[in-house]
Amino acid sequence: MASIGTVTAQSMHFAEPLALRSGAALRDYTLVYETYGTLNAARSNAVLVCHALNASHHVAGHYADEPAHTGWWDNLVGPGKPLDTDKLFVIGVNNPGSCFGSTGPTSPNPNHPGQAYGADFPVVTVEDWVDAQARLLDRLEITQLAAVLGGSLGGMQALAWTLRHPQRVRHCVAVATAPNLSAENIAFNEVARRAIVTDPDFHGGHYQRHGTLPKRGLRLARMIGHITYLSDDVMNTKFGRALRHGELAFSTQDIEFQIESYLRHQADKFAEYFDANTYLLITRALDYFDPAREAGGDLGRAFAPARHNRFLLVSFSTDWRFAPARSREIVKALVDNRIDVSYAEIDAPHGHDAFLLDDARYHGVLRAYFERVAAEAP
Amino acid sequence: MASIGTVTAQSMHFAEPLALRSGAALRDYTLVYETYGTLNAARSNAVLVCHALNASHHVAGHYADEPAHTGWWDNLVGPGKPLDTDKLFVIGVNNPGSCFGSTGPTSPNPNHPGQAYGADFPVVTVEDWVDAQARLLDRLEITQLAAVLGGSLGGMQALAWTLRHPQRVRHCVAVATAPNLSAENIAFNEVARRAIVTDPDFHGGHYQRHGTLPKRGLRLARMIGHITYLSDDVMNTKFGRALRHGELAFSTQDIEFQIESYLRHQADKFAEYFDANTYLLITRALDYFDPAREAGGDLGRAFAPARHNRFLLVSFSTDWRFAPARSREIVKALVDNRIDVSYAEIDAPHGHDAFLLDDARYHGVLRAYFERVAAEAP
């Protein structure tokens, strides 16, 4: 299994406004995307990969000038890999509202020339992202995806594809996801948002105009997020109660334990590259996703439009952010609709993060499924 | 079961320095405490109640001028209650480092006249608290406690009593506790501390001198703590995905969900009365507690001094902060030492907070145990 090698990001501008679920519209926007493999003559072998909170269009390979910056799902996507680019044409796309190239809060605000959107960037939802992605496929002249794939928030987008554009996708592969956030999930998001919004450098979201960055808030947000991505078990295995300096310093402010050092390091890294307004937008998109709400609270009824789609759901035993029980809710809704669904509950120690890791059983399940997807492509 | 009625806090000053585990000393200090019931002639019916992060000496009853401010374990302690003050003499004591009356960071620093300790208050540990409590018992002329009782961090103190002063306590009742914090527990504490320490109003812990209070940090710390005290289930039952205003506002900064409103309210209340330096000290005391460490990592060996004590351990099924498995570690260490231990795992939906609530099975277990404790008191 070779890496896909050097890749190049592309971009596409959309001049027509995107109507958003909130009632607002995104006046015009650019999407950054990458593709891997070759679109077949029938244009029937495309797989769209949707990203989660902290990722982008850069799914696999590396850029010529950044050999160390491999894509976030490089272990999954490439020649001979479970999502085999010798057979499938894979598309990664950065969502609007993000901070990795597509139009987002750090982009110029067309309504206020010379200023960035900042806090004025409209609230975007999972459904809005799916609509934006559909327009990209229009331009790429892909009428129907062989599959849409995503983990976590990306899994929500994959599910939303089957509800909004069921005729445009054959298979939906949703990993480590949920039909909506629990109260606890929302609570963690809210603490992260309060950390950002109450940072004095946030300035109501217009920090760019003030020449500041709310890094304190971003660091805290990342620490909270990181805890929820890992399982208690894997944290104990990796860090346990190991001390940073071999013995206690008896200090409330200095680092005593390795886990503290790790979290602070992750937080510092994140605050260097992630945009605070994007963090607010993306956590809100997570909060808002709730297909059952529009179907009178009935998830089964919500999935009725997807009756001709086929699904693979995957969850991980130690994922307490989106526990297996949440995936089973989706499976039940599909089964209630007599929809074709495969479900794998992978016994893995890594918590929510497992969806990004190279676990043999997990990748085996995806490989088998995508072989079927590829074989079916006309 | 009547409430204990009106109670009065007392205080005791200790002029002799308290040697601390860190190597530092507390030069002199005052402890605030309350007592309920009557000490018998043999002075053998005393039960010490140790408090957790957010509590104090005010365990039961109410003050004459604050009828609404009932003690934090009022449902447990009183005439005819599980901890029956018709039979037992109950003592609640506020630990040094706290912000509820005993000497702590907001107290005058004897080394810097005219200034509060602030960040210069020495780091205190569970063991230091137990030593300070033992001195209070000396003054009260109580040679041996009928029992020491605590939940969560209070449970750690109850356990530490049997390791440091095993001859001074007959029974140890430790509820919803753990033999040490997991990496995840430490991680949550660390995020809370970073929220406080990086609040620009913290001023290195000397905010009193600057006329500020790091309320932003305290609010975040409380929100994080609160999430870990509740179970996912009880949060879903109490709040679920209920909206604050009936419909979505599509805002990243305004309140959308009831759970957000609840957390912000709890955070605001907490930031009004709790001291930030105390929060740092108490979370560190939690982090540091680890009796096995001094016994070469062997919890069984750590409990060898407690061989003449008798124990009741209680845990709650949905407590994910200090899960039942953590209590079972303690039970195993005791059993390995052939120490008399009873253990109850209570099926309760409320998470860690269950130890404060009036659950019939839980209170039944405590009632039966304390009847035995009282009957044995000479």
Interface residues (C-beta under 8 A of the other chain):
Chain A: R21 S22 G23 A24 A119 V123 N180 L181 S182 A183 E184 I186 A187 F188 E190 V191 R193 R194 A195 V197 T198 D199 P200 G205 R216 R219 L220 M223 I224 I227 L230 D232 M235 N236 K238 F239 G240 R241 L248 F250 S251 T252 Q253 E256 F257 I259 E260 L263 R264 A267 N277 L280 L281 T283 R284 D287 Y288 D290 R293 W320
Chain B: R21 S22 G23 A24 A119 V123 N180 L181 S182 A183 E184 I186 A187 F188 E190 V191 R193 R194 A195 V197 T198 P200 G205 R216 R219 L220 M223 I224 I227 L230 D232 M235 N236 K238 F239 G240 R241 L248 F250 S251 T252 Q253 E256 F257 I259 E260 L263 R264 A267 N277 L280 L281 T283 R284 D287 Y288 D290 R293 W320
